Amino acid sequence: MAAPQAGAEPEAAQATGGDPAAPTMTPVQVFGRRTNPNATIDNLPPEYAGGQVARGGRLGVLGNRDIMDAPFSITSFTSKKIEDQQAVTAADVARNDPSVKFSAQTGGTLDAFFIRGFPVAEGNSGEVAFDGIFGVAPNYRVFTDYAERIEILKGPSAFLYGMSPNGSIGGTINVVPKRAEADLARFTAEYTSNLQAGGHVDWSRRFGDQREFGVRLNASYGGGNTPIDKQSRGAFVGSLAFDYRGERFRASIDAIAQEENIIAPSRPFLVSAGVAVPAAPDGHRNVTQSWENSKIGDQGGLLRAEYDLADGLTIFGDLGGAHTRVDRVFGTPTIVNANGDTTNTPASFIFDINRFTYDGGLRASFATSAIRHMITFQALSYREDLSRGSTNGTAMTSNIYTPIDRTAQRIATPLSVPKISQTSLVGFALSDTLSAFDERLQLMLGGRQQRIVSDNFSPAGLTTSSYDKSALTPMVGLVVKPLSNVSVYGNYIQGLSKGDIAPGTASNAGEVLAPYVAKQYEVGIKADFGKIAATLAAFQIEKPFGQLVGNVFSAGGEQRNRGLEFAVFGEIVPELRVLSGLTLLDAVMTQTNSPATVGNRPIGVAAVQANLGLEWDTPFLTGLTLGGNVAYSGHAYVDVGNTQSIPAWTRFDVSARYRTTIADRPVSLRAAVQNVFDLNYWSAVASYGALMQGAPRTVQLSLSTDF
């Protein structure tokens, strides 16, 4: 892993926000970072200048890599950025990257995204990785309480991480859990409008003669009324992390529990065919009834271990799993006319989702003549069982501008929760990273063989369909450094998702299609000037999909996304930091079953997305930092025919924080206002054509102190 460029600030100075004279919280520095390239458990890349992002991130099976040594586009947001932004969920952090589009409902029950124009985490299978492993993070929403880093790998990752549980191919979000890097005892009091309050405790210690044992505890609770009408929310989050760092053996154990209860959760809106999309309502308005509710609980755990058999030879293994329970009563409203009238049938649902995963392998590094090799072999298995029961209520009407309160319906709780599907993903990966000329030239080659086995069941337990197919997904990556601070890179990598089973209306009903293989071609350049860095990437992703042509169902459809991504981050001057980017997307349906839709833009994909974020350490008051962010999204279509759309929007956010000392204790005061001008807007469209209502003006306050 490359070292930081000359002139980069020490981490303790970065933690002050650029002003070494300002009072600081206890710095949480990386303890005992290893130079062993095979280590991943305690080999976290350091922060970049300014402290908002890290110098690198995890590339799945390839482990942690510096951004200048990665043939992919990656962004890793740090705990400093998470805390200063007062980010509640991983989604709050991820949307700082303009390649990421938040495509879920604020005040709703889940977080979902588009990355490079493809949906991620829209289904009932969790698609956020935890410490590089799928199947451990909470299924629908990931809180930041236990997150040290939020990493975003853009582009398909079937080789790097294994197939995503729901087959997403736009990118991967990975949560790096907190570790006991230093002795810490911190309390944060939090307030969010309209009347939400809570507290968060973050405590850690290291023990042993060499401080080889570590424990870190995070616990929080918050609740109250939100800025959305009729809505209240309560959430408990707890995590406990243990780690051991020996001379040759390293291990970690993470346990997570969280529960979120929402009264009158916000819902996305479907739009009837042929209906013009009405203007967005006031962001405070909520058509959900006060008796509709959602309760989601998650418990998960992960055990990781690695042992150095010899210099340059490490074996590793991971074992983890999670359980999600959903108990909810609500429906999905449909807008039926341009006046904003809606119809909705609420239902009582119970979901039980169980996930189990394990993997093992080895990493070896050695030299042959002038070429160095780093070889990784991994075998991985993932299993998911989904059970579901439901009971329908009675249809009711309302309006997005003037919601109507309806008498509470007594919808019976489902009498049973039968298993409706089970999925198994099993495979192995092999890679070799070849480097020469002091790592000025790096070539990465690899492939993953993966088998997808899936069965669907009727409520009576009878098998209604089965799927059993395999695919090989290769990867080629190249990094060339013509200058010590410039990297030119390219990659070819594939994404993988389960092929469909031909429906009963097709002449080939029941035919099992081969897995859909998406292909990405990407080239880019990265420049690191020590205090500030910039990246530019150009990519093309081609993804097939199933469709009926005549009366035959086949994988004849194709979506092609071409794009340009530009990002800049770091310190313009010591008092001024930037975190900004621009994404341009040319997304088209290149093959469809109708000439009328060939060449149309896919649902929900905006042509332009941009973020401009700045922070300024004021000269007139030591410890005071002012910040602002401007987010822009172009218009997006709601239907395949491109006849319905939402307009472009621009949102402004501002923030301030002040670091001082009170009674010999470091104190941080933070304030933020999201959507400063209280813009009413449709923020996004899900891939299935549902509208997402933008959040109203929201105020956040917090106070942190070490004790």
N, C-alpha and C positions, 0 to 999 in steps of 0.2 A: 504494500500500500504506500502510495506516495506521501511524503511528508508535506506539511503545510508550506506554502511559498514563503520566502523571506519577507519579513515585515509584518506577518500576521500577528495579531495581538495575542498575548497569553489569554487562556480561557477565563481566568479570574477577572481580567480587565474587560473582556467581552461581556461578562455577565452584568456589568454596570450599565450596559446600554451605550458604551462608548466614552464615558466620563469616569476615569479612574478615581477622581476626587469625590465622586458621589457616594453616599452611604449605600452599602450593598447588603443584600440578604446573604446568608452563608452560601458560598459557592459550592455547587454540586459538580465536582470535577471527576473525570474518569480516573478510577483507581487502578493502578497496575496495568495500564493498557499494554497489550502484548505485541511483540514484533513478529511472533510466529505467524506466518501467512495462513497456516491451516486453522488457526483458532477463529471461532465465530462467537462463542459465548461471551467473552469479555474483550472484544476487539472492535469497539464502537468507533467509527470515524469521528475525529474532533469537529468542533464547530468551525464555521467559516467566519471571517471578519464581520463584526456586527452581531453575530450570535443568533440570527433568525433561522438560518439553515446550516446544515452540516456539510462537511467536505465530501461526503460520500454516503452510500447507503447499501442495503442488502440487495444482491442480485440472485435471490433464491438459492439454488444449489451451488452457485458460484461463490457464495459468501459475501462478506463486506468488501466493497471496493471504493476507492477514491473516484470522484467524478471524472477526473482526468484519465483514469484507467478503465472507464466503463464504456463499452460500445453501445450504450443505450442512453435514453433521456431519463434521468432520475432527479427527484427533489426530495430532500429529507428535512422536514420542519422540526426544530428543536423544542425542548421543554421550555426554553426561554420564550420562544415565540408563542407557544401554547399558553403560558401563564400571562404574558403581557397582553395577548389578545383576549384574555378571559374566555377562551374557547371551551365550550361545554362538551362538545362531541368531536369525533374525528372529522365529521363533515364540515364543521366550522373552520377547521384548519385546512382541509384539502381544497376548499374552494378558493384559497389564495393562489392556487395554480391555475392559470387561464386555460390549460388543457382539460381541466376538470369542470364539469357543469353539474351543480347540485340539482337533481331532478325529482326531489321529493317535496312533500308539503311541510312547511314550517308549522310546528305545532301538531304534526302528525305522529304516526306510530313507528316510522322507519326512516332510514336515510338511504338514498339511492343516488346514482351519479351517471353521467356520461363521461367517458374518458376517450379522447380522440374520436368523439362522435359515436361511440358504441356504449350501450347500457351496461352498467355494473350494479349488482346488488338489488335488482328489481324483484327477484323471486323470493321464495321461502328458504333458500339455501344461502347461508352466510358466505359472503365473498370477500370479507376483510381478513387478511392473514394476521396471525399473532406470532411475533418473533419468527417469521418466515414459514409458518405452518397454518394451513387451512383447517377449520373444524374446531377451533378453540375460542376464538373471539365471539362475543355475543352476536346473535343471528341478525338482528334488525338495526341495532344502534350501538355504537361503540363510544363510551365516555372517555374523556381524556384524563381522568383522575390517575390512572395507572400507566399513562403513556409517557415515555421518555422522548420518543421520536414518532412522527407520522410520516412514513415514507411513501412516495408515489413513483411507481415504475410505469412509464407510459409505453403502451404497445402490448402485443400478445406475449404471454409468458408461459405457454404450455410446457416448454422445456425447463424453464427456470424454476417454477413453483409446482409444476404438475397442473393438470387440467383444473380450472376453477370449478367449484361444486355446481355452479349454475351455468357454466360454459361461457362466461363473459370473456371477451377478447380485447377490449379497449385498453386495459391496464390493470395493475394490481396495487391496492392500498395495503400497506403492512404497518402494524403497530409494534413498535419496539418497547417492551415493558421497562418500567423503572427498576433500577438496581440500587443497592446500598453503596453508593460511591463515596459518601462521607457521612459522618455523624450529623443527623439533621432532626430537628423537631420544629415543625412549622404549622401554624394555623392560619386559615384564610376564611374570613367572613365575606359572604357574597349576597348581593341584592340585584334583582332584575325586575324591571317594571312588568306588570302593574304593581304587584305586591308579592313577589317571590323572594324568599330569604333562605339562607342555608349556611353550612359551614363545612370545611374540608380540613382534615388532619393528614399531614404527610410526615412520617417518622421513619428514621433508618439508623442502624448501627452496624459497625463491623467489629468482629471479635477474633480472638486467636493471636498467637505470638506474631504471626505475619499478617494479621488482619485478613485471614483467608476466608472467614465465614461472614456472611452478610445477611441482613434481614431488613425488609422495607415494607411498611404498612401504609396503606392509603384508605381512608374512609370518609365518606361525605353523605350528607342528607340535605335536601332542599325541597321546598314546596311552596305553593300558594297560587294566587291568581295570575294568569299570564295577560299580555296585552290583547289577546283575542277574546271576543265576547263569549261569556258563559264558560270559559275554559279555565280549569285549574289542573295543576300538575304536582306530583310528588315523586321523588326519585331517591333511592338509596344505592350507593355504590361502595363496594369494599374489595380490596385486593391485598394479597399477602405474597411476598416474593422472598425466597431464600436462594442463596448462591454460595458455592464453594469454589475457590480459586487456588488450586495447588500448583506445584511445579509442573506436573504432567497431566493431572486430572482436573477437569472443570465440570461443574454441574449447576443446574438451576431448577427451581420448582416455583411455578406460579399458580395461584388460585384466585379466581375472580367470582364475585357474586354481585348481581345488580337486579333491581326491580324498579320499574317505572309505571306509575299509575296516572292516567289522564282522563279527566272528565271532559266530555265534549271534544274529542280529538278532531283536529282539522282534517278534512278529506279532500282528495283531488276530485276534479270534475270531468266526467265524460261529456261529450258534445254529440248530440244527435246528428246524423248525416244530413248535409245540406243546410244546416243552421249556421249562420254567420256567428263567429265568436264574439260575444258581447264584451264591452269594455270591462276591465277588471274592477271589482268592487272595492270599497274601503277595506284596507287590510285588517281592520278590527272585526269585520263582519264574519259570522260563523253560522252556516246553515245546519251544522250538527246540533242535535237536540241535547239539552242539559242532562237527559237521562241516558244518553249513549256514552260508552266508556271503553277503556282499554287498560288491561293489566298484562304486562310482559315481564317475566322473570327469567334470568339466565344464570347458570352456574357452569364454570369451565375450569380446566386445569391442564398444565403442561409440565412434563418432566423432560429436561434436556441434559445430555451428558456427552463429553468427549474426552478421549485419552490419547496422549502422545505415546505411541508404541516406541518410537525412535525419532530422532531429529528428522523432520520432513515426512513423518508418517503418523496420521491421526485417524482413529476410528471414532464414530459418533453414532448416536441414536436418540430418537425423540419418541415420546409417548404422551398422547393427550386426547382430550374429548370435551364435550359440552352438552348441556341439555337446555332447551328453551321451552317455556310453557306460555301460551297465549290464551287469555280469557277475555273476550271482547264482545261488545254489542254495538254495531253500527253498520251502515251501508255505504255505497259509493253513489253519490248523486249524479244524475244526468241532466245537463242543460238542454231543454227541449225547444227553446225559441230565443230570438234575439233580445227579448225583454229580460232574460235571465231567470225564467221560471225553471224549476227543477222537479224531478221525481226521484224517489229513493225508496228502496225496500230494505229496512234494517234486518240484520240477522245476528243470532248469537252463535259465535264460533269458539271452539277450543282447538288449539294446535299443540301437539307434543312433537318436538324435534330432537332426536338424539344423534350425536355425531361422535365418531371414534376414529382416531388416526394414529399411525405409527410409521416410523421409517428408520433406516440405518444405512451405514455406508462407511466409506473411508476416503481420506484426502491424502495425496502424496505429492511432494514437491522434490524435484531433483533436476540435475543438469546433464545434458548430453552434448558434449563439445561446447559450442558457444550458445546453445539454445537451452533455456530453462523451461521446465514443464511443471504445471500444477494440474494433476489429474484428480477428478472427483467421480466416485461411483455412489449412487444412491438407489435404494429400493424403498418404495413408498406404498402405503395402503390407506385408503379413506373409505369410511362407511357411514351412510346417513339413512335414518329411518324417519319417515314423516307420517304422523297420525293426525286425523282431523275429523271433527264432528260439527254439525251445524243444524240450526233450526231457523226458518225464515219467519219474519214478522209480516206486517201489513204495509203496503205501499203508502207513501205520504208525499205531499207536495210542499214546496217552499220557493224562495226567490233569493238569488245571490245578493241583491241590493237591500231587500227588506225581509230578512229571514222570519219565518213563522214558527212560533212555539206550538208544538203538538203535544197532546196528552200522552203520557208515558205508556208505552206498550209493554205488556208483561210477556216477554218472549222466553219460552222455556229453554233452560240449559240443555244442551244435547245429552241424551241418555247414554250414548256411547261415543268413544273416540277411536274408531278403527284405524288400523294402519292402511294407508292408501298408496304408499310407494316406499321402495328401498333402493338405494343406489350404492354401488361399490366401484371405486376407482383404484386400480392396482397397476403398478408398473415400475420401471427402473430407468435410470438416467446415467449416462457416461459422458464426461467432458474432459477436454485437455486444453489448457491455456498455455500457449507457447510464447515465449518472450525472448527478445534479443536486443543487443545494443543498449544495455542498461535500461530495459523496458521502454525504449523509444519505439519499438515495434512489438505489438502484441496481437496474436491470432487466437481466437477462441472457437473451438469446434465442439459440438455435442449433439446428442440426440436422446430422446426419451420415448420408450415404448410403453404405451398405456392401453389398458383394457377397461372398457366401460360396460358394466353389467347393471341393468335397471329393470325392476319389475313394478307394475302397477296393479292395484287390487280393488275389487269392489267392496262395498261396505260389509258384505257377507264373508269377505276373506278370500274370494275366488280371484285367481290371476286373470286380469283382463288384457295385459300386454306384457311382453318381455323384450329386453334389448341386450344384446351381447356382441359387441364389436371391439376391434382393436385398431390402433393407428400408431405410426411412428412420426414424431415431430422433431425435425432437425433444427439446428441453430448454427449460424456462422457469424462471428463478430470480429471486427478488425479495428485496432487503434494504432494510429501513426502520430508521432510527436515530432514535427519538423523543427520546433523550438521547445525549450524546456517548459514553457508556460502555455503551449498551444497543442491541442489534441484534435486530430481529424479522425472521424470514426465512421463506420458503416456496419449494418447488420442485416441479416436475413433470418427471420424467426417466424414460427407458426403459432397460431392459436387453435384450440381444440374445443369443440362442443358436441354434445350428443346429437346424432342425426334423428330425424323424426320417424315415426311409424305412420305409414300411409293410412289415412282415415277411411272409415267405412264407406264413404261416398265415392272413393276411387276404385277403378277397375283392378288395381293392384293392392286392394285393402289388406292391411296387416303386414305389408312388406317393410322390413327394417332397413332404413337407409344407413349407409356408412357414416361415421362421424364427420361432421363438417370441419374442414380444415381451412382456417383463415391464414393468409400470407401477408407478411409485412416486409417491405424494403425501406430502409432508412439510411440516410447519410447526415452528417452533422459536423459542426466545429465548436470547440470550447476554448475559451481564452481566460486565463487566470492571471490577473495583474497584482495579486497579493492581497489587496484590500477590496477589490471589486472584480467580479467575474461575469462573463456573458456567454450564452449558449445559443446556437442556431441549429435547428433540425428541420429536415424535409423528409416526409414519409408517405408511403402509400400502403393501405391495408385493403385487401380484397376478402370479403366474407360471403360464402354461399349460404343459401337458405332454401327450405323446401317449399314447393308450391304445386298446385294443380295446373297441368297443361292439357287441355281437353279433359279427359277423365283419368289421366295418369298422374300420380303424385311422384315427383322426383326433386332432386337437389339442383334444379335448373335456375334458381334465382341468384342474383349477386348484387351486393352493395360494395361500392368502392369509395373509400375516403382518402383523399390526398390532402396533405396539410403542410403548413409551415409554422414552426414554433420558435419564438424568440423570448429569452429570459435574461434578466440582469439582476444581480443581487450583491450585497456587500455595503461598503462604506464609500460614499462619494468623497466625503471629507470626514474626519473623526467625529464631527457632531451631526452628520447627516447620513442616514442609512436608506437604502432603497431595496424594495422587493417587488419586482414588476415583470410583466410579460404580456405577450400578444400571441394569439393562435388564430390562424386563418385556415378554414376548412372548406374544401371543395368536395362535398359528399353527394354522390348520385347513385340511383338505382340503375345499374348498367344492364341487368337482365331481369325481366319480370314476365308474367304470363299475360300482360296486356300492353300493346304498343302505346296506349295512352299514358302509361306510368313510367315507361323507359326514359331515363334522363331526369326524372323528378328527384327532389331532395328527400332524404329519409325523414321520417317523423322525428321531431324534437331536436334536430341538429342545426345549430346556428352557424352561419358562415364566419362570424367574427366573435371572438371573446377576448377581453382584455382586462388586466388589473394594473393599477398604478398605486403602489403603497410607499409612503415616505414616513420617516421618523426623524425628529429634530430635537437635539438636546439644547435647551434654551440657554443663552449666555447670561440672562438676567436673573435666573434662579437655579442654583446648583441642585441637581437631582430631579429637575422637572423635564419631562420629555413629552412633546406633542406629536401626534400622528394623524395621518389621514389616508384613506383608501378610496379609490374610485373604481367601480366595477361596471363593465359594459358587456351586454350580450345582444347579438343581432336577432332579427326576427326568426321564428321557427314555425314549421308547419305542423298541423294537428292531424292531417289525414294523408293517406298515400297519394291521393289525387292532387295534392297541393292546392286545394280550394279554400281551406280553412287555416288560419295562422294567428299567431300572437305577435304583437309589435316588439321592436327592439326597446331596450331600457337601459338606463344609467342610474346607478345607486351610489350615494355618497355616505361614507362612514367616517367618524372622527374619534379620537381617543386622546387621553392624557394620563400620565402616571408620574408619581412623585415619590422619590426615595429619600428617607430621612432616618434619624435616630431618635427614639423616644424611650427614656428611662434605660439608656444603654442597650436598647434592643433595636435592631434594624427593622424598619417598617416600610412597606410598599403600599401606596394608595393608587388605585387604578379606576379610571372612569372611561366609558365608551358609549357612543350613541350610534346605533346602526340605523340606516335609512333616515338620515338627518332630516330630509325634506318630506318625510312621510309619504313617499311615492306609492300610488296604487298601481300595481302592475301584475301581470301574469309572469311569474319568474321562470317557468320552464314547462316543457311538455314531455311526459314520459313516453317511452318507445311504443306503448300501447294506445297513445293518443289522449291521455288524461292531462288536464290543465292543473298547474300548481299556482296557488295564490301567494304572492309575495308577502313577506312579513311586514307589519307596520313599524313605525318608529319604535325602537326599543332601547332603553337605558340600562346599562350594566355598571355596577359599582362593586369594588372589593377592597379589602384591607388584609394584608398578609404580614405576619411577624414571626420571628423565630423565638422560641422559648426554651 
